Amino acid sequence: MNQKDKVDVNLKLLKSLRETHCKSISDIASYLGYKTSTSYWLMECGRRGFSIDALYKLAKLYKYTMEGLLLVRD
């Protein structure tokens, strides 16, 4: 990875992992400590960014590395 690479959260993967684990958006929002499910929904659909803390917790939940949840493009 170099300085010109663009890093994004792999939103398709996160949705797929959530569905594979039979979790609702509400379940994940609650797991992350959000008051409403809309907060997580906005993140999963790309309208709001993920915090490092949220990515860490999701990686732990899904038994992934944080890097595994990212897309790197040049």
N, C-alpha and C positions, 0 to 999 in steps of 0.2 A: 504494500500500500504506500502510495506517495502523497505528497501534499495536495495534488490536484484531484485525487480520488474523491468521489462523493459517496457518503455513507448514509443509508436510509434504513429504517426498520422494515423488515420483510413482513408487510401487513397480510399478505396472502397466507404466509406460513403461520402467523399468529392466529388467524381465523381458523385455519385448518387444524392447528393443534387444539384450540379451544373446542372445536366441534368433535374432534377425535376423542378428547377426554370427557365428552358429554357435559361440558360446562356452558352455562348461559352467560350472556354479557353481564347480567346481574351477579352471577357467581364470581366472575373475575373482578368486577368492580368492588364487590364486598371484600374479596381476598386482598385487593390492593389498598383497602381502607377508604375508598371513595364513598361519599354520601349518596350519590345517585349513579345509576347505571349509564346515564347519558355521558358522564365523564369518560368512562372507558370506551363507550361506543364511538365518541368523537375521535379518540386516539386510534382505535382499530380501523376506522374508515379514512384516516389520514387527515382529518381536519384539525387535529391538535397533536403536538409532539409528545413523545415519551420521555419521562425523566429517567435518569440512570437507575434510580431506586426501583422504579416500576419494571424496567427491563431486567434488573437483577432478580426481582421476585418472580417474574414470569419465567425466566430461564430456570430458576430453581424449581418452580412448580412443574414445568414440562421436562425437567431433567435435560436441559440443553445448556450449552455455553452461551454467554451473552453474544459473543461473536457469531454464533450460529443463527441468531435472530436478526442479523443484519445483512444488508445487501451492499456490496462495495462496487461502484462503477467508476470508470475513468473517463 
